[in-house]
Amino acid sequence: MADRSTPRFVRSFRDAAPYVHAFRGRTFVVVFGGEMVAEGQFTALAHDLALLNSLGVRLVLVHGARPQIEERIAAHGGELRYEQGWRVTDAAALGAVKEGVGRLRLEIEAALSMGLAHTPMAGAALRVVSGNFLRARPVGVRGGVDFEYTGEVRSVDVEGIGRCLDADEMVLLSPVGASPTGELFNLRAEEVASSAAAALGADKLLFLVDTPGLEDIDGRLQGHLAPEEVSRVLEARADLPEEIALHLQTALHACTAGVRRVHLVSRHRDGAVLQELFTRDGVGTLITGERYEDTRPAHEDDIGGILELIEPLEAEGVLVRRGRERLETEIGDFLVMERDGAVVATAALHPFPEQGVAELACLAVHPDYRGGGRGEVLLGQVEERARGQGLHGLFVLTTRAAHWFLERGFAETGLDALPVERRALYNLDRRSKVFWKAIA
């Protein structure tokens, strides 16, 4: 088992392993703006996409093309026109859309075809497929405005995309769709991505955005939000950047449509996609209806995670040593706090029902997650469990955390306060202090 002296690279690689296993065969939809290509950021993203593909992730890429389209409109002497948050696409603007999107798509395909030695693309041999996977319909006339060739997604060719993904090909979707009559319409990349993710039953929808993610009014990154929290943010925050507000609205729609997780990550941070996907805390904002961090009763499958958490503390003498066999017999007494599938904290409640009391034991929090109130949450859960068993008192033996327990309502007491059977097991060499708390 690795300790803190293990090289960081080794620890990071091992920490990423569960995600490598979990993501194989999963479908991710990744959406990015044309700015990434215009500003030279797409090459680095292409390297990371090649790595995901090599790990068995099924990738659908959706690109925007705003700067490319605006450049072509300006080159032809046209004017940009927006109404009700939508670009009005007349015949001249549609020509600019065709030019801008067509050229951009070729640049993206070229970047994904690189195979230079000594780069992450070496030997990748990626196959990228573009095609008429989208059916569109016109937005029509809204509020008295005719949006002409501005459209919305009508349907997604799930079967066609699925065949490409089954053949280990990336699928590249552009913000243009054809109607059954053969007309082309300008689409929003966000809607294309959300519609594709929902239709394909994607596990993840990732947006590369200008900000680190969603930040609160004090500029702090919001790492994890439930859909209902996103709704409250949209209602309360008139100061949200237009792009973030649009992505949050799209995320809500995607979650409602069955997409498990939506991520907002910075396009300006090299490797942000990999950091978001392969680390437990990520670097952006995750929006999901799933419980990302939860406290629950432990089961046998948690034994390995509990041992990994407590063995360093046992080696330091903070906790009493427990072997796997003992843990197996006592697993029903344990609670675990799980974060994205990993045990990050644990505690045990050993009851002495004849005396109406219980011992709080093995309270431990992973070093990376201390200081966030998790120990207090576990203590509250243990107290609630003890009350549910009709117990009136809680005691704990500790050598290092006396003040922590004193600050949470415990009082120091003597060995005589312990049940007789527990007193017989007291380790005189450890000289643990005993603390007591009434919980009735």
C-alpha positions as semicolon CSV with decimal commas, in nm:
position;residue;x (nm);y (nm);z (nm)
1;M;0,000;0,000;0,000
2;A;0,128;0,348;-0,092
3;D;0,210;0,603;0,176
4;R;0,277;0,976;0,149
5;S;0,642;0,908;0,058
6;T;0,537;0,728;-0,262
7;P;0,625;0,945;-0,565
8;R;0,341;1,177;-0,663
9;F;0,329;1,038;-1,016
10;V;0,276;0,685;-0,883
11;R;0,005;0,797;-0,641
12;S;-0,170;0,995;-0,913
13;F;-0,157;0,705;-1,157
14;R;-0,297;0,467;-0,900
15;D;-0,568;0,712;-0,799
16;A;-0,672;0,742;-1,163
17;A;-0,697;0,365;-1,215
18;P;-1,059;0,327;-1,091
19;Y;-1,169;0,594;-1,338
20;V;-0,984;0,422;-1,623
21;H;-1,179;0,104;-1,551
22;A;-1,509;0,289;-1,506
23;F;-1,485;0,495;-1,826
24;R;-1,401;0,213;-2,068
25;G;-1,689;0,175;-2,313
26;R;-1,867;0,487;-2,185
27;T;-1,991;0,766;-2,412
28;F;-1,873;1,121;-2,347
29;V;-1,988;1,427;-2,540
30;V;-1,728;1,707;-2,541
31;V;-1,828;2,054;-2,663
32;F;-1,588;2,340;-2,730
33;G;-1,608;2,676;-2,903
34;G;-1,434;2,782;-3,222
35;E;-1,220;3,006;-3,002
36;M;-1,009;2,705;-2,899
37;V;-0,897;2,656;-3,258
38;A;-0,865;3,027;-3,334
39;E;-0,646;3,082;-3,026
40;G;-0,429;2,773;-3,072
41;Q;-0,563;2,574;-2,776
42;F;-0,711;2,283;-2,966
43;T;-0,384;2,096;-3,023
44;A;-0,345;2,031;-2,650
45;L;-0,708;1,923;-2,627
46;A;-0,654;1,688;-2,923
47;H;-0,374;1,518;-2,728
48;D;-0,609;1,459;-2,434
49;L;-0,888;1,334;-2,660
50;A;-0,645;1,086;-2,816
51;L;-0,561;0,958;-2,467
52;L;-0,930;0,916;-2,380
53;N;-0,986;0,730;-2,704
54;S;-0,694;0,498;-2,629
55;L;-0,854;0,419;-2,291
56;G;-1,173;0,302;-2,458
57;V;-1,389;0,612;-2,411
58;R;-1,646;0,661;-2,689
59;L;-1,616;1,026;-2,792
60;V;-1,861;1,257;-2,962
61;L;-1,713;1,602;-3,025
62;V;-1,929;1,908;-3,081
63;H;-1,769;2,232;-3,192
64;G;-1,894;2,587;-3,204
65;A;-1,782;2,831;-3,470
66;R;-1,876;3,180;-3,355
67;P;-1,545;3,360;-3,429
68;Q;-1,506;3,185;-3,763
69;I;-1,861;3,274;-3,870
70;E;-1,830;3,634;-3,751
71;E;-1,502;3,667;-3,939
72;R;-1,663;3,550;-4,263
73;I;-1,963;3,779;-4,216
74;A;-1,731;4,075;-4,165
75;A;-1,521;3,975;-4,467
76;H;-1,832;3,989;-4,684
77;G;-1,934;4,327;-4,542
78;G;-2,232;4,184;-4,357
79;E;-2,364;4,275;-4,012
80;L;-2,426;4,060;-3,707
81;R;-2,783;4,063;-3,587
82;Y;-2,908;3,911;-3,263
83;E;-3,268;3,897;-3,144
84;Q;-3,395;3,743;-2,820
85;G;-3,051;3,585;-2,763
86;W;-3,045;3,418;-3,107
87;R;-2,844;3,507;-3,414
88;V;-3,066;3,588;-3,709
89;T;-2,928;3,391;-4,004
90;D;-3,030;3,534;-4,338
91;A;-2,914;3,396;-4,673
92;A;-2,590;3,595;-4,668
93;A;-2,512;3,489;-4,310
94;L;-2,586;3,126;-4,399
95;G;-2,315;3,147;-4,662
96;A;-2,074;3,268;-4,393
97;V;-2,184;2,979;-4,172
98;K;-2,104;2,728;-4,446
99;E;-1,761;2,881;-4,506
100;G;-1,669;2,924;-4,139
101;V;-1,794;2,583;-4,023
102;G;-1,650;2,400;-4,325
103;R;-1,301;2,542;-4,283
104;L;-1,307;2,492;-3,906
105;R;-1,415;2,131;-3,936
106;L;-1,122;2,060;-4,167
107;E;-0,881;2,222;-3,919
108;I;-1,020;2,010;-3,634
109;E;-0,992;1,692;-3,837
110;A;-0,634;1,782;-3,932
111;A;-0,540;1,839;-3,566
112;L;-0,689;1,503;-3,471
113;S;-0,490;1,335;-3,750
114;M;-0,146;1,436;-3,621
115;G;0,103;1,163;-3,540
116;L;0,428;1,339;-3,464
117;A;0,687;1,143;-3,269
118;H;0,743;1,240;-2,906
119;T;0,386;1,377;-2,872
120;P;0,076;1,218;-2,716
121;M;-0,058;1,175;-3,071
122;A;0,227;0,947;-3,177
123;G;0,081;0,620;-3,303
124;A;-0,274;0,725;-3,214
125;A;-0,418;0,674;-3,567
126;L;-0,747;0,836;-3,473
127;R;-1,040;0,806;-3,709
128;V;-1,276;1,102;-3,707
129;V;-1,614;1,087;-3,877
130;S;-1,835;1,381;-3,972
131;G;-2,166;1,355;-4,151
132;N;-2,533;1,433;-4,167
133;F;-2,608;1,297;-3,821
134;L;-2,842;1,586;-3,732
135;R;-3,186;1,675;-3,858
136;A;-3,289;2,038;-3,809
137;R;-3,597;2,253;-3,832
138;P;-3,632;2,631;-3,850
139;V;-3,679;2,837;-3,537
140;G;-3,938;3,025;-3,741
141;V;-4,100;3,352;-3,645
142;R;-4,083;3,442;-3,277
143;G;-4,200;3,767;-3,126
144;G;-4,250;3,905;-3,473
145;V;-3,892;3,824;-3,579
146;D;-3,825;3,587;-3,868
147;F;-3,507;3,399;-3,782
148;E;-3,485;3,259;-4,138
149;Y;-3,202;3,002;-4,146
150;T;-3,151;2,984;-3,770
151;G;-3,264;2,641;-3,661
152;E;-3,295;2,394;-3,376
153;V;-3,227;2,023;-3,349
154;R;-3,511;1,805;-3,471
155;S;-3,350;1,462;-3,429
156;V;-3,016;1,285;-3,386
157;D;-2,911;0,980;-3,589
158;V;-2,839;0,759;-3,289
159;E;-2,796;0,442;-3,493
160;G;-2,549;0,602;-3,733
161;I;-2,342;0,759;-3,455
162;G;-2,352;0,432;-3,262
163;R;-2,207;0,237;-3,554
164;C;-1,916;0,481;-3,575
165;L;-1,849;0,463;-3,201
166;D;-1,865;0,083;-3,212
167;A;-1,592;0,098;-3,479
168;D;-1,370;0,299;-3,241
169;E;-1,422;0,619;-3,439
170;M;-1,468;0,966;-3,296
171;V;-1,776;1,147;-3,420
172;L;-1,750;1,520;-3,491
173;L;-2,075;1,719;-3,496
174;S;-2,089;2,071;-3,637
175;P;-2,351;2,336;-3,547
176;V;-2,529;2,290;-3,880
177;G;-2,819;2,060;-3,960
178;A;-3,028;1,977;-4,264
179;S;-3,405;1,959;-4,282
180;P;-3,592;1,678;-4,460
181;T;-3,635;1,921;-4,751
182;G;-3,258;1,962;-4,784
183;E;-3,229;2,311;-4,637
184;L;-2,937;2,390;-4,404
185;F;-2,986;2,565;-4,071
186;N;-2,747;2,732;-3,829
187;L;-2,766;2,562;-3,486
188;R;-2,642;2,636;-3,137
189;A;-2,352;2,410;-3,045
190;E;-2,487;2,384;-2,688
191;E;-2,819;2,250;-2,813
192;V;-2,645;2,009;-3,051
193;A;-2,434;1,874;-2,763
194;S;-2,725;1,842;-2,521
195;S;-2,950;1,676;-2,779
196;A;-2,677;1,432;-2,882
197;A;-2,587;1,347;-2,522
198;A;-2,951;1,282;-2,432
199;A;-3,026;1,078;-2,744
200;L;-2,712;0,865;-2,702
201;G;-2,759;0,814;-2,329
202;A;-2,416;0,965;-2,269
203;D;-2,256;0,925;-1,930
204;K;-2,093;1,267;-1,945
205;L;-2,138;1,600;-2,119
206;L;-1,831;1,823;-2,090
207;F;-1,828;2,194;-2,175
208;L;-1,498;2,376;-2,220
209;V;-1,574;2,730;-2,106
210;D;-1,399;3,064;-2,054
211;T;-1,417;3,052;-1,672
212;P;-1,288;2,784;-1,430
213;G;-1,650;2,672;-1,395
214;L;-1,935;2,822;-1,195
215;E;-1,807;3,068;-0,936
216;D;-2,007;3,212;-0,648
217;I;-2,043;3,585;-0,587
218;D;-1,710;3,585;-0,399
219;G;-1,527;3,419;-0,688
220;R;-1,503;3,074;-0,527
221;L;-1,538;2,778;-0,762
222;Q;-1,848;2,566;-0,703
223;G;-1,718;2,213;-0,742
224;H;-2,044;2,020;-0,727
225;L;-2,408;2,118;-0,772
226;A;-2,737;1,930;-0,791
227;P;-2,985;2,034;-1,062
228;E;-3,213;2,202;-0,809
229;E;-2,920;2,413;-0,689
230;V;-2,848;2,516;-1,047
231;S;-3,210;2,628;-1,084
232;R;-3,176;2,847;-0,775
233;V;-2,852;2,997;-0,907
234;L;-3,015;3,086;-1,240
235;E;-3,306;3,252;-1,059
236;A;-3,092;3,447;-0,814
237;R;-2,781;3,543;-1,015
238;A;-2,844;3,817;-1,269
239;D;-2,465;3,875;-1,277
240;L;-2,383;3,541;-1,442
241;P;-2,183;3,565;-1,765
242;E;-2,407;3,491;-2,063
243;E;-2,202;3,186;-2,161
244;I;-2,218;3,031;-1,813
245;A;-2,593;3,096;-1,784
246;L;-2,649;2,925;-2,120
247;H;-2,435;2,628;-2,019
248;L;-2,617;2,594;-1,687
249;Q;-2,953;2,596;-1,863
250;T;-2,822;2,336;-2,107
251;A;-2,692;2,126;-1,817
252;L;-3,035;2,129;-1,652
253;H;-3,196;2,014;-1,975
254;A;-2,937;1,739;-2,019
255;C;-2,976;1,611;-1,661
256;T;-3,354;1,607;-1,700
257;A;-3,310;1,411;-2,024
258;G;-3,103;1,144;-1,851
259;V;-2,739;1,253;-1,888
260;R;-2,571;1,139;-1,567
261;R;-2,309;1,411;-1,526
262;V;-2,242;1,749;-1,683
263;H;-1,902;1,918;-1,634
264;L;-1,794;2,279;-1,689
265;V;-1,414;2,307;-1,718
266;S;-1,183;2,586;-1,826
267;R;-1,061;2,589;-2,184
268;H;-0,764;2,800;-2,069
269;R;-0,624;2,534;-1,835
270;D;-0,405;2,281;-2,011
271;G;-0,513;1,929;-1,922
272;A;-0,832;2,044;-1,750
273;V;-1,039;1,765;-1,906
274;L;-0,803;1,497;-1,772
275;Q;-0,787;1,658;-1,428
276;E;-1,164;1,682;-1,414
277;L;-1,220;1,323;-1,519
278;F;-0,939;1,137;-1,343
279;T;-0,919;1,307;-1,004
280;R;-1,171;1,273;-0,726
281;D;-1,228;1,646;-0,677
282;G;-1,180;1,766;-1,035
283;V;-1,096;2,123;-1,137
284;G;-1,429;2,249;-1,266
285;T;-1,799;2,235;-1,180
286;L;-1,989;1,905;-1,181
287;I;-2,367;1,908;-1,215
288;T;-2,540;1,581;-1,138
289;G;-2,852;1,444;-0,979
290;E;-2,649;1,160;-0,832
291;R;-2,517;1,175;-0,478
292;Y;-2,153;1,266;-0,525
293;E;-2,065;1,243;-0,156
294;D;-2,272;1,039;0,083
295;T;-2,259;0,887;0,431
296;R;-2,398;0,535;0,460
297;P;-2,360;0,205;0,650
298;A;-2,048;0,014;0,546
299;H;-2,059;-0,323;0,373
300;E;-1,799;-0,588;0,295
301;D;-1,695;-0,423;-0,031
302;D;-1,578;-0,121;0,173
303;I;-1,324;-0,317;0,378
304;G;-1,036;-0,247;0,140
305;G;-1,113;0,126;0,136
306;I;-1,141;0,140;0,516
307;L;-0,810;-0,040;0,560
308;E;-0,638;0,194;0,317
309;L;-0,774;0,488;0,517
310;I;-0,689;0,368;0,869
311;E;-0,362;0,177;0,824
312;P;-0,143;0,493;0,810
313;L;-0,311;0,614;1,131
314;E;-0,253;0,278;1,293
315;A;0,114;0,293;1,196
316;E;0,139;0,634;1,365
317;G;-0,028;0,500;1,679
318;V;-0,332;0,725;1,640
319;L;-0,567;0,429;1,603
320;V;-0,561;0,079;1,752
321;R;-0,456;-0,180;1,497
322;R;-0,737;-0,375;1,333
323;G;-0,669;-0,665;1,103
324;R;-0,887;-0,751;0,806
325;E;-1,046;-1,042;0,996
326;R;-1,153;-0,819;1,282
327;L;-1,284;-0,558;1,042
328;E;-1,486;-0,825;0,863
329;T;-1,657;-0,926;1,188
330;E;-1,726;-0,565;1,290
331;I;-1,821;-0,420;0,949
332;G;-2,185;-0,386;1,054
333;D;-2,078;-0,129;1,317
334;F;-1,911;0,101;1,063
335;L;-2,026;0,403;0,869
336;V;-1,837;0,532;0,568
337;M;-1,835;0,863;0,388
338;E;-1,799;0,791;0,018
339;R;-1,690;1,051;-0,238
340;D;-1,729;0,951;-0,601
341;G;-1,683;0,584;-0,513
342;A;-1,390;0,624;-0,271
343;V;-1,402;0,596;0,108
344;V;-1,276;0,929;0,245
345;A;-1,389;0,897;0,609
346;T;-1,517;0,631;0,846
347;A;-1,633;0,575;1,204
348;A;-1,766;0,283;1,406
349;L;-2,032;0,253;1,676
350;H;-1,980;-0,045;1,908
351;P;-2,291;-0,076;2,129
352;F;-2,312;-0,208;2,485
353;P;-2,689;-0,239;2,505
354;E;-2,708;-0,377;2,862
355;Q;-2,546;-0,058;2,991
356;G;-2,731;0,164;2,739
357;V;-2,407;0,309;2,602
358;A;-2,182;0,276;2,296
359;E;-1,822;0,335;2,198
360;L;-1,733;0,569;1,914
361;A;-1,427;0,408;1,753
362;C;-1,203;0,437;1,449
363;L;-1,308;0,791;1,352
364;A;-1,078;0,873;1,061
365;V;-1,078;1,121;0,772
366;H;-0,848;1,104;0,469
367;P;-0,571;1,370;0,492
368;D;-0,691;1,537;0,170
369;Y;-1,037;1,595;0,318
370;R;-0,967;1,713;0,670
371;G;-1,089;2,053;0,777
372;G;-1,411;2,028;0,579
373;G;-1,641;1,924;0,865
374;R;-1,658;1,557;0,763
375;G;-1,555;1,429;1,105
376;E;-1,836;1,630;1,262
377;V;-2,085;1,494;1,010
378;L;-1,981;1,139;1,096
379;L;-2,006;1,211;1,467
380;G;-2,361;1,335;1,415
381;Q;-2,448;1,022;1,219
382;V;-2,301;0,799;1,491
383;E;-2,500;0,981;1,760
384;E;-2,818;0,945;1,555
385;R;-2,754;0,574;1,509
386;A;-2,695;0,532;1,885
387;R;-3,019;0,711;1,971
388;G;-3,201;0,489;1,723
389;Q;-3,079;0,189;1,925
390;G;-3,216;0,339;2,246
391;L;-2,874;0,424;2,390
392;H;-2,818;0,726;2,613
393;G;-2,441;0,770;2,625
394;L;-2,137;0,770;2,400
395;F;-1,776;0,722;2,504
396;V;-1,450;0,741;2,311
397;L;-1,087;0,655;2,387
398;T;-0,823;0,875;2,225
399;T;-0,455;0,962;2,253
400;R;-0,441;1,254;2,008
401;A;-0,783;1,417;1,961
402;A;-0,881;1,520;2,314
403;H;-0,953;1,882;2,229
404;W;-1,156;1,791;1,922
405;F;-1,394;1,586;2,136
406;L;-1,403;1,843;2,415
407;E;-1,512;2,105;2,162
408;R;-1,802;1,882;2,060
409;G;-1,960;1,826;2,398
410;F;-1,755;1,539;2,542
411;A;-1,614;1,552;2,894
412;E;-1,311;1,367;3,025
413;T;-1,390;1,086;3,263
414;G;-1,218;0,785;3,420
415;L;-1,187;0,418;3,335
416;D;-1,464;0,338;3,582
417;A;-1,714;0,492;3,340
418;L;-1,646;0,219;3,084
419;P;-1,852;-0,101;3,071
420;V;-1,674;-0,384;3,250
421;E;-1,608;-0,583;2,932
422;R;-1,460;-0,278;2,760
423;R;-1,251;-0,190;3,064
424;A;-1,094;-0,536;3,049
425;L;-0,966;-0,459;2,698
426;Y;-0,807;-0,125;2,794
427;N;-0,446;-0,103;2,671
428;L;-0,232;0,034;2,952
429;D;0,060;0,097;2,714
430;R;-0,144;0,339;2,501
431;R;-0,277;0,529;2,805
432;S;-0,574;0,654;2,607
433;K;-0,792;0,920;2,766
434;V;-1,162;0,846;2,808
435;F;-1,432;1,098;2,711
436;W;-1,806;1,075;2,766
437;K;-2,111;1,244;2,616
438;A;-2,478;1,207;2,704
439;I;-2,687;1,176;2,388
440;A;-3,039;1,104;2,519
